[in-house]
Amino acid sequence: MKTSARRHRTWAAVAAAGLAAATMTAVAAPAAADEPGGLAGSALYVDPFSTTLEAAQELDGQARADAQLLGSIPSGSWITKGTPTEAQVAVDRIVDRATALGEMPVIVVYNLPFRDCAQYSAGGAADTAAYLAWVDGVVAGIGGRPASVILEPDGVGIIPHYTTLDGVQEWCQPAELDPATAASDRYAQLNGAVDRLKAGAATSVYLDGTGASWLNVGEVSDRLIKAGVERADGFFLNASNYQFTANSTAFGTWVSSCIEYVTNVAAAPGAFGECGNQYWNGGPATGWQGVAMTQYAEWSADAADPAANTSGVDSRYDLILGGAEPSTHFVIDTSRNGLGPWQYPADTYPTHEDWCNPPDRGLGARPTTETGVPLVDAFLWIKVPGESDGKCYRGTSGPLDPARGIEDPAAGQWFVEQARELIALAAPSIAPLTCHVDLTATRLGKGFGAVLVIRNTGTEAIDPWRLAWTFDGTQRLTRVIGGSFSQQGAEVVVDAPTRHSKLALGRKTLVVVAGTGAASEPWQFRLDGQACTSS
C-alpha cells in the first residue's frame, strides 16, 4: 500500500465583492460524541483524508465519482513505513479525528521486516529492534484512545524459512535471513507488537488468520497461538482476498474451535492434527465421508454440493469440544468478495495469481460492527478497494497483465478500471452518491472565499438540509451567506436558513463562505450526513 504526501487542490476563482458585505451567523459547536469501547458494536470512522479521496483529486468524470463513492465508506488506514516519530504523527492524526467524532478508526499496521517476502508489497523495518521501535511510535500515536489494529497482513501466513506442522519447508526463503532464526524472529516481532499495542487498554488487536483457501485450520491455529492471539482480541481473515463471507465465517469458527480445543480441552500442543479443516470435510454428520472443500461456492451446513457442505467438520468440533465453546473472535475483510474468488481459466497463464487484481470482481458486504455472528466482531474493508495489488504478470514477462490486456498500476496505486468493476459488480449492489457540490473559490488576503453550489441528486427532498466537511489544517470560517455555521476543530457544519430549509429533488442551493487559513479544498462534502461527489 502506498503512503505519499497529500495533494490538495486550492479553492480556485470567485469574486470577493459579495463576501465583503457578508454577515456571520454562528451557532454553538456540537459536542463530541462519547468515545467507543472495543470494535464490536462501534461506529466505524471514515477518514476524510484517505488515500482513496487523495486519488480522487487527480481524477475527473466517472473515475472521480467512483473514488469519491468508495472514499465515503470506512476502509483501513494503512501505516506502512517511516520513522517511529512519523508513524506516531500519522496515527495520531487519524485517531484524534476519530475520537472527536466518537468513532472507531481501523489502523492497518504493515511494516514487518521482509513483509510479503519481498514481493509486490516489499518493504518493512530493517530488523526486530527497528520494527518494535516503530510499533512504539504507533502505540504513542494511539495513546489511550480507542482504536482497532489489523496487525500485519500476511504476517502469519508468510513466514521466512518456515517449516509447517507437517514438516514441509515453505517457499519464502530469503537469502538475507538466517534460516535458523528467521521464523523465531517473526514470532518475536508479532508477540512484541501485540504486547505493546495491548498495553493501551482501549486498543483492539487482530492477528493475521490467513483465509479459507490458504492454510489449513490446524496450521493457522498453531501459528496464531505462537504469535500471541490469546493476548490479542482475535484474528482477521481474507485480507486483500476474495473468499466468500460465508466460507470465511465457517473457517474462522473452526480456527476459533481449534484454538479452544488445543489450549483448553486437549491441552496438548500436538493436538492440532485433530482439528477438522477445509481440505477434508468428513465427520460424524457425514458418516466420516469427506472431500476437499471448494472455494468457488458458498459453504453451509445444508449445501447439496458435498464440496461446499460444512456439516462434517462442524460435527467433528461438536464431538471433540464436548460442550466447550470457542471464544477467540475474528473479523472478515469483505472489501472485494461480493462475487467470490476468480475462477481463472485453466492452462492459460504460467501462474494464475488469482489474488492479484483478478478481473470482474465486486465489492462485498459494507463495513459494519453489527454482524449477527457472535464470534465475528466486524466485516471490514481492510484492503482499500480500488488500489492495485501490484503489477500482475501471471508468470509472463510483462509488462501487461494478460488477464486484463493492460499494465496494472504498482501495489497501492489507484486502479481506475478495477474500481469501476468493483462498483458495477458489487454484491450487494451499491448506489451512487446522491448529492453534488460545485465549488469555485479564490484567496482573499490571508484567507479564502468560496461559492458552493449544492445539488440534491437523490430520490427525495431534504428538509432541512445540512452541509458538512472537514478542513485539513487550521482553517477557520468567519462568514457564511445562505446558512448558519458552526465549527469544532476541523469539522464544519452549515445549516439551511429557516425560510429556505428545503432542498427538493433535483434542485440546487448556493452558499458563500469566507475564512482564514490556507486555501485548500475539502476532499469530501456531506449533505445531511451522506457523502457527496464534488468538482
Secondary structure, DSSP 8 states (H G I E B T S, - for coil): ---------B-----SHHHHT----B-----------SSTT--B---TT-HHHHHHTT--HHHHHHHHHHHTS---EEE--S-HHHHHHHHHHHHHHHHHHT-B-EEEE---TTGGGGSTT----SSHHHHHHHHHHHHHHHTTS-EEEEE-TTTTTS-TT-B-TTS-B-S---TTS-TTTHHHHHHHHHHHHHHHHHTSTTEEEEEE---TTSS-HHHHHHHHHHHTGGGSSEEEE-TT----HHHHHHHHHHHHHHHHIIIIIS--GGGGGGS-BTTB---GGGTT------SSS--BTT-SSGGGB-HHHHHHHHHHHTT-----EEEEE-SS-TT-S----TTSSSS--TTSS-SS----S--BS--S-TTEEEEE--S-TTB------TTS--SSBTTTTB----TTSB-HHHHHHHHHT-SS-----SEEEEEEEEEETTEEEEEEEEEE-SSS-BSS-EEEEE-SSS-EEEEEESSEEEEETTEEEEE--GGG--B-TT-EEEEEEEEES--B--S-EEETTEE-EE-
